[in-house]
Amino acid sequence: MAEVMTKENKQTKETNYTGPFMIMVGLFFIVGFLTVVNQQFQAPLKEAFLSDAGSLKNTLTTLLTFAFFMGFPTMGNISSRWAEAFGYKNTLIRGLIMLLVGLAVFVSSALAGLDMGSMAFGAASVPYAYFIFLIGSYILGCSIATLQVVINPYLAVCQVPGTSSVTRMSIGGSSNSIGTTIAPLFVTYLVFGNVAPTVDKVISPFFVLIAVVAVVAFLVSRLNLPEVASSASEGGEVAKLKNSVWSYRHLVLGVVGIFVYVGAEVCIGANINLYAENLGKIGAISKTTDFLFWKELAVPSLMASLYWGGMLVGRLCGSFLSKISGSVQLTATTIIAIVLIVTAMLTSNPWYLVGVGLVHSVMWGAIFSLAIDKLGVYTSKGSGALMIGVAGGAILPWVQGIFADALGGWSMTWVLVIACEVYLLFYALVGHKHNFTKEITE
């Protein structure tokens, strides 16, 4: 009897992964935090590096977000193959090493500063150090993409007493959203101290981040992590599929939906700072928050923080919408988003854009569920195809920056985001429909 109890206790101990689970939750926080930190560097680096960029200022500024999100299509398949070939733990460590390299490149750019000289683009002049920062941003995006491929499965399999895989995924998502919410305030107050931005101010905070990530990488290397089921065993089934995954109309339109959704989400989250600063400089908004000691960069960063905070609140409340269909959720939220964005344009008041975060929070899940509906054996392939749409976060904010330079300001560029929301409304009403009712089995 004692021997049986010992075996049971040993088994319970082996399947209780509370420690590794907490590490994964912390990593998900870092993923969200650094994703938005990268975006929030746009406005400070515009002042620090691109003061002589002339009419290319906004185009070059938004390249920072473009470079970051291009890491996702680069590493999506690569990191999946790493996980199959070397295991999820080794892939996680590789992602953390890439993260350290990306942060180190940021520091090297700051150390080089303006002393490396500049590259001329007609009348514009751009320091070489800025392009080094872009390389760091791309490496950072590659690392984040790799980490996300691994963290999600680990959250699902790290058994913790009293939780289910859905609960653990929800906790991880909330941690990620907390990171995105505080990131704008970190950049404004802790990195630049709410004063005129200079690149040397990133050195100390980034050395701290490098130290933190290094400690996490060491801890991960020592952890006893659970096995994640390999998808290699599914190869036979996938090889026998009769149709191309791209033959399903609602999935193809869903990939476009993910593209425009992520693009619209990042356009607001990354560029609201630039829009608010532009309005402030032309006198379109008043300094109504001076009594709170927020100046210049601080008010725009507060807007970005509240936008991502709205995403957090929406995700926390999303469970209450479980009985409402994805098409209804997407229809309602896109209509509200369109009204808010149009109002922001007509009133030259970026605070209305902040409210879009709340309705954006449920769109990813709604689009995803509609796009893979009844795909059956094609679900895995369809889910992978939807990840291609994340590239919208790279392309559309950059296109918006190009429009801002071409139009001489940001006000009319939000038509691009409205077009994205209109497409999502079309998908919610018509595009998600398919001509089969039963789940595909072959």
Secondary structure as the mmCIF struct_conf table of DSSP 4:
data_model
#
loop_
_struct_conf.conf_type_id
_struct_conf.id
_struct_conf.beg_label_comp_id
_struct_conf.beg_label_asym_id
_struct_conf.beg_label_seq_id
_struct_conf.end_label_comp_id
_struct_conf.end_label_asym_id
_struct_conf.end_label_seq_id
HELX_RH_AL_P HELX_RH_AL_P1 ALA A 2 THR A 15
HELX_RH_AL_P HELX_RH_AL_P2 THR A 18 GLN A 40
TURN_TY1_P TURN_TY1_P1 PHE A 41 PHE A 41
HELX_RH_AL_P HELX_RH_AL_P3 GLN A 42 PHE A 49
TURN_TY1_P TURN_TY1_P2 SER A 51 ASP A 52
HELX_RH_3T_P HELX_RH_3T_P1 GLY A 54 LEU A 56
HELX_RH_AL_P HELX_RH_AL_P4 LYS A 57 THR A 61
TURN_TY1_P TURN_TY1_P3 THR A 62 THR A 62
HELX_RH_AL_P HELX_RH_AL_P5 LEU A 63 PHE A 69
TURN_TY1_P TURN_TY1_P4 MET A 70 MET A 70
HELX_RH_AL_P HELX_RH_AL_P6 GLY A 71 PHE A 86
HELX_RH_AL_P HELX_RH_AL_P7 TYR A 88 ALA A 112
TURN_TY1_P TURN_TY1_P5 GLY A 113 MET A 116
STRN STRN1 SER A 118 PHE A 121
TURN_TY1_P TURN_TY1_P6 GLY A 122 ALA A 123
STRN STRN2 ALA A 124 PRO A 127
HELX_RH_AL_P HELX_RH_AL_P8 TYR A 128 VAL A 157
BEND BEND1 CYS A 158 CYS A 158
TURN_TY1_P TURN_TY1_P7 PRO A 161 GLY A 162
HELX_RH_AL_P HELX_RH_AL_P9 SER A 165 LEU A 185
HELX_RH_PI_P HELX_RH_PI_P1 PHE A 186 VAL A 191
BEND BEND2 PHE A 192 PHE A 192
TURN_TY1_P TURN_TY1_P8 GLY A 193 ASN A 194
BEND BEND3 VAL A 195 ALA A 196
HELX_RH_3T_P HELX_RH_3T_P2 VAL A 199 VAL A 202
HELX_RH_AL_P HELX_RH_AL_P10 ILE A 203 ARG A 222
HELX_LH_PP_P HELX_LH_PP_P1 LEU A 225 GLU A 227
BEND BEND4 SER A 231 SER A 231
HELX_RH_3T_P HELX_RH_3T_P3 ALA A 232 GLU A 234
HELX_RH_AL_P HELX_RH_AL_P11 GLY A 235 ALA A 239
TURN_TY1_P TURN_TY1_P9 LYS A 240 LYS A 240
BEND BEND5 ASN A 243 ASN A 243
HELX_RH_3T_P HELX_RH_3T_P4 VAL A 245 SER A 247
HELX_RH_AL_P HELX_RH_AL_P12 ARG A 249 LYS A 281
TURN_TY1_P TURN_TY1_P10 ILE A 282 GLY A 283
BEND BEND6 ALA A 284 ILE A 285
TURN_TY1_P TURN_TY1_P11 THR A 288 THR A 289
HELX_RH_3T_P HELX_RH_3T_P5 ASP A 290 LEU A 292
TURN_TY1_P TURN_TY1_P12 PHE A 293 PHE A 293
TURN_TY1_P TURN_TY1_P13 GLU A 296 LEU A 297
HELX_RH_AL_P HELX_RH_AL_P13 ALA A 298 CYS A 317
HELX_RH_3T_P HELX_RH_3T_P6 GLY A 318 LEU A 321
TURN_TY1_P TURN_TY1_P14 SER A 322 LYS A 323
BEND BEND7 ILE A 324 ILE A 324
HELX_RH_AL_P HELX_RH_AL_P14 GLY A 326 THR A 347
TURN_TY1_P TURN_TY1_P15 SER A 348 SER A 348
TURN_TY1_P TURN_TY1_P16 PRO A 350 PRO A 350
HELX_RH_AL_P HELX_RH_AL_P15 TRP A 351 VAL A 354
TURN_TY1_P TURN_TY1_P17 GLY A 355 GLY A 355
HELX_RH_AL_P HELX_RH_AL_P16 VAL A 356 HIS A 360
TURN_TY1_P TURN_TY1_P18 SER A 361 VAL A 362
HELX_RH_AL_P HELX_RH_AL_P17 MET A 363 ALA A 371
TURN_TY1_P TURN_TY1_P19 ILE A 372 LYS A 374
HELX_RH_3T_P HELX_RH_3T_P7 GLY A 376 TYR A 378
HELX_RH_AL_P HELX_RH_AL_P18 THR A 379 LEU A 386
HELX_RH_3T_P HELX_RH_3T_P8 MET A 387 ALA A 391
HELX_RH_AL_P HELX_RH_AL_P19 GLY A 392 LEU A 407
TURN_TY1_P TURN_TY1_P20 GLY A 408 GLY A 408
BEND BEND8 GLY A 409 TRP A 410
HELX_RH_3T_P HELX_RH_3T_P9 SER A 411 THR A 413
HELX_RH_AL_P HELX_RH_AL_P20 TRP A 414 PHE A 426
HELX_RH_PI_P HELX_RH_PI_P2 TYR A 427 GLY A 431
TURN_TY1_P TURN_TY1_P21 HIS A 432 HIS A 432
BEND BEND9 ASN A 435 ASN A 435
BEND BEND10 LYS A 438 LYS A 438
HELX_LH_PP_P HELX_LH_PP_P2 GLU A 439 ILE A 440
#
